[in-house]
Amino acid sequence: MKKSIIGAIVLIAALAMTGCNNDKKEKRQKEDKTEAKAEKPQLPNRLLIIVDPQVDFTTGSLATAKGPAAMDYLAKALNEGAWKNYGWIIATQDAHPKNHCSFVEQGGVFPPHCVQGTEGMNIYPRLLKVLDGLMGNGSNIQVHFMEKGDLADKEEFSIFQNEHSGEKLRHVIENEKFEGIDICGIATDYCVYETTKDLMAFYPAKKIRIVTNCLAAVDDNDTKLADLMKENGIQGIEF
């Protein structure tokens, strides 16, 4: 009889310990989930478009005078926290075939640049390192790269002029319903200007901003983008 009572007591104690361990395990799981949520804060519903921040437009065959400094500053600003202002970042890239119509050899006005498979087509290294880091930082930010100018007989200054990439980006903008879109990059008087103008065709100008200290131009005296901003109430900001 005593053995039966002792056995029952041992069993009850064992069950109590198991229950206690289960409670601790559930508590740890809840804490882990809470920590995971804390690591991924809700980011603002804004999009940053970085236009053509490529090697050939900074240090390569079609380098702009202020390109390296502008992209260095952009990389520094994003790395130090400016990325937290955005839920999405999209960098556009020229991806020209060797016989692209814009090249002087084909009757165009530009030297060969951003040719597919060359170093010149790549994203400016310091900025690429930061963007790669954002993709792996555990946050909810979306970072994507989109190509344009990939047809030999068509010039595409704006990402929206590329049939595939333009349709994809328009879909993202319409689906995400961004509260605002900011634009920076190279070159102010060509691709940044054209991208802004094309975006205005289907997105409210009052929700567009230009990051003015992260720009570079082919001709620093050109005023097309500044005029477009003034005429349409587009705000300029700085990082």
C-alpha positions as CSV (number, residue, x, y, z in Angstrom):
1,M,0.0,0.0,0.0
2,K,2.8,2.4,1.0
3,K,4.6,1.6,-2.3
4,S,1.4,2.5,-4.3
5,I,1.1,5.8,-2.4
6,I,4.8,6.6,-3.0
7,G,4.5,5.7,-6.7
8,A,1.5,8.0,-7.1
9,I,3.3,10.9,-5.4
10,V,6.3,10.4,-7.8
11,L,4.0,10.4,-10.8
12,I,2.2,13.5,-9.7
13,A,5.6,15.3,-9.2
14,A,6.8,14.2,-12.6
15,L,3.6,15.5,-14.3
16,A,3.9,18.8,-12.4
17,M,7.5,19.2,-13.6
18,T,6.5,18.4,-17.2
19,G,3.8,21.0,-17.0
20,C,6.2,23.5,-15.6
21,N,8.7,22.8,-18.4
22,N,5.9,23.2,-21.0
23,D,4.9,26.5,-19.5
24,K,8.5,27.7,-19.6
25,K,8.8,26.5,-23.2
26,E,5.6,28.3,-24.2
27,K,6.8,31.5,-22.5
28,R,10.1,31.3,-24.3
29,Q,8.3,30.8,-27.6
30,K,6.1,33.9,-26.9
31,E,9.2,35.9,-26.0
32,D,11.0,34.8,-29.2
33,K,8.0,35.8,-31.3
34,T,7.8,39.2,-29.5
35,E,11.5,39.8,-30.2
36,A,11.1,38.8,-33.9
37,K,8.3,41.3,-34.2
38,A,10.4,44.0,-32.6
39,E,13.2,43.3,-35.1
40,K,10.9,44.1,-38.0
41,P,9.3,47.5,-37.4
42,Q,6.7,48.7,-39.8
43,L,8.4,50.9,-42.4
44,P,6.8,54.0,-44.0
45,N,4.8,53.3,-47.1
46,R,7.2,55.2,-49.4
47,L,9.2,54.3,-52.4
48,L,12.7,55.6,-53.3
49,I,13.7,55.3,-57.0
50,I,17.5,55.6,-57.6
51,V,18.0,56.3,-61.3
52,D,20.9,54.7,-63.0
53,P,23.6,54.9,-60.2
54,Q,26.0,53.0,-62.5
55,V,29.8,52.8,-62.9
56,D,29.8,54.4,-66.4
57,F,27.8,57.4,-65.1
58,T,30.1,57.9,-62.1
59,T,33.7,56.9,-63.0
60,G,33.3,55.3,-66.5
61,S,32.8,56.2,-70.1
62,L,30.0,58.7,-69.5
63,A,31.0,59.9,-66.1
64,T,29.3,63.0,-64.6
65,A,31.4,65.5,-62.7
66,K,29.4,65.2,-59.5
67,G,28.4,61.5,-59.9
68,P,30.8,59.9,-57.5
69,A,30.3,62.5,-54.7
70,A,26.5,62.2,-55.1
71,M,26.4,58.4,-54.9
72,D,28.9,58.4,-52.1
73,Y,26.7,60.7,-50.1
74,L,23.6,58.6,-51.0
75,A,25.3,55.4,-49.8
76,K,26.4,57.1,-46.6
77,A,22.9,58.5,-45.9
78,L,21.2,55.2,-46.5
79,N,23.7,53.3,-44.4
80,E,23.2,55.8,-41.5
81,G,19.4,55.3,-41.5
82,A,17.8,57.1,-44.4
83,W,16.5,53.7,-45.6
84,K,14.1,53.7,-42.6
85,N,12.0,56.3,-44.5
86,Y,11.1,53.7,-47.1
87,G,9.3,50.4,-47.5
88,W,10.7,50.0,-51.0
89,I,13.9,51.0,-52.9
90,I,14.3,50.4,-56.6
91,A,17.5,51.1,-58.5
92,T,17.2,51.4,-62.3
93,Q,20.0,50.4,-64.7
94,D,20.8,51.0,-68.4
95,A,21.5,47.6,-69.9
96,H,22.5,48.4,-73.5
97,P,23.5,45.9,-76.2
98,K,26.8,46.6,-77.9
99,N,25.1,48.1,-81.0
100,H,22.7,50.4,-79.1
101,C,21.3,53.3,-81.2
102,S,22.5,55.9,-78.7
103,F,26.2,55.1,-79.3
104,V,28.1,57.3,-81.7
105,E,29.1,54.3,-83.8
106,Q,25.4,53.7,-84.5
107,G,24.7,57.4,-85.3
108,G,23.9,58.4,-81.7
109,V,25.4,61.1,-79.5
110,F,26.9,59.1,-76.6
111,P,30.0,57.0,-76.3
112,P,29.3,53.3,-75.6
113,H,28.1,53.0,-72.0
114,C,26.4,50.5,-69.6
115,V,26.9,47.7,-72.1
116,Q,25.5,44.4,-71.0
117,G,28.0,42.2,-69.3
118,T,30.6,45.0,-68.6
119,E,31.8,46.6,-65.4
120,G,30.3,49.9,-66.6
121,M,26.8,48.5,-66.3
122,N,27.2,47.6,-62.6
123,I,25.8,49.7,-59.7
124,Y,28.4,52.1,-58.2
125,P,30.3,49.8,-55.8
126,R,29.9,51.7,-52.5
127,L,26.1,52.1,-53.1
128,L,25.7,48.5,-54.1
129,K,27.4,47.3,-50.9
130,V,24.8,49.3,-48.9
131,L,21.9,48.1,-50.9
132,D,23.0,44.5,-50.6
133,G,23.3,45.1,-46.8
134,L,19.7,46.4,-46.6
135,M,18.5,43.2,-48.3
136,G,20.0,41.1,-45.6
137,N,19.4,43.3,-42.5
138,G,16.3,41.5,-41.3
139,S,13.9,44.3,-41.9
140,N,10.9,44.3,-44.2
141,I,12.4,46.7,-46.8
142,Q,12.1,45.7,-50.4
143,V,15.2,46.4,-52.6
144,H,15.0,45.6,-56.3
145,F,16.9,46.4,-59.5
146,M,15.2,47.1,-62.8
147,E,16.8,47.3,-66.3
148,K,16.0,49.5,-69.3
149,G,17.5,50.3,-72.7
150,D,18.0,46.7,-73.6
151,L,16.7,47.0,-77.2
152,A,19.3,48.0,-79.8
153,D,16.9,50.3,-81.7
154,K,15.2,52.1,-78.8
155,E,16.4,54.8,-76.5
156,E,14.8,54.6,-73.0
157,F,15.8,57.4,-70.6
158,S,13.0,56.5,-68.2
159,I,12.4,53.1,-66.7
160,F,8.7,53.6,-67.6
161,Q,9.7,53.6,-71.3
162,N,10.8,50.0,-71.1
163,E,7.8,47.7,-71.8
164,H,8.7,45.0,-69.3
165,S,10.2,47.0,-66.4
166,G,7.8,49.9,-66.9
167,E,4.8,47.6,-66.6
168,K,6.2,45.9,-63.6
169,L,7.0,49.1,-61.7
170,R,3.6,50.6,-62.5
171,H,2.0,47.5,-61.1
172,V,4.1,47.8,-57.9
173,I,3.1,51.5,-57.5
174,E,-0.6,50.8,-58.1
175,N,-0.6,47.7,-55.9
176,E,1.3,49.2,-53.0
177,K,-0.5,52.5,-53.0
178,F,2.6,54.5,-51.8
179,E,2.0,57.6,-49.8
180,G,4.8,59.2,-51.7
181,I,7.7,58.5,-54.1
182,D,11.2,60.1,-53.9
183,I,13.6,60.2,-56.8
184,C,17.4,60.7,-57.1
185,G,20.3,59.5,-59.2
186,I,21.9,60.2,-62.6
187,A,21.6,62.2,-64.8
188,T,19.4,65.1,-63.7
189,D,19.1,66.4,-67.3
190,Y,18.3,63.1,-68.9
191,C,17.1,60.0,-67.0
192,V,16.1,61.6,-63.7
193,Y,14.1,64.2,-65.6
194,E,12.4,61.7,-67.9
195,T,11.6,59.3,-65.1
196,T,10.0,62.1,-63.1
197,K,8.0,63.3,-66.1
198,D,6.7,59.8,-66.9
199,L,5.8,59.1,-63.3
200,M,3.7,62.2,-63.3
201,A,1.6,60.8,-66.1
202,F,-0.1,58.4,-63.6
203,Y,1.0,59.4,-60.1
204,P,0.2,62.8,-58.4
205,A,3.0,65.3,-58.7
206,K,2.2,66.6,-55.2
207,K,3.3,63.2,-53.8
208,I,6.6,63.2,-55.7
209,R,9.8,64.5,-54.1
210,I,13.3,65.0,-55.6
211,V,16.4,64.3,-53.3
212,T,18.3,67.3,-54.5
213,N,21.7,66.5,-52.8
214,C,21.8,63.0,-54.4
215,L,21.8,64.1,-58.0
216,A,24.4,64.5,-60.8
217,A,24.0,66.0,-64.2
218,V,25.7,65.8,-67.6
219,D,25.3,69.6,-67.9
220,D,25.2,71.3,-64.5
221,N,23.6,74.4,-66.1
222,D,20.6,72.5,-67.4
223,T,17.4,73.5,-65.7
224,K,14.8,71.1,-67.1
225,L,14.3,69.2,-63.8
226,A,14.2,72.3,-61.7
227,D,11.6,73.9,-64.1
228,L,9.5,70.7,-64.0
229,M,9.5,70.8,-60.2
230,K,8.6,74.4,-60.0
231,E,5.8,74.1,-62.6
232,N,4.2,71.1,-60.9
233,G,4.8,71.8,-57.2
234,I,7.2,68.9,-56.8
235,Q,9.1,69.3,-53.5
236,G,12.8,69.1,-53.1
237,I,14.3,67.4,-50.0
238,E,17.8,66.5,-48.8
239,F,19.2,63.5,-47.0
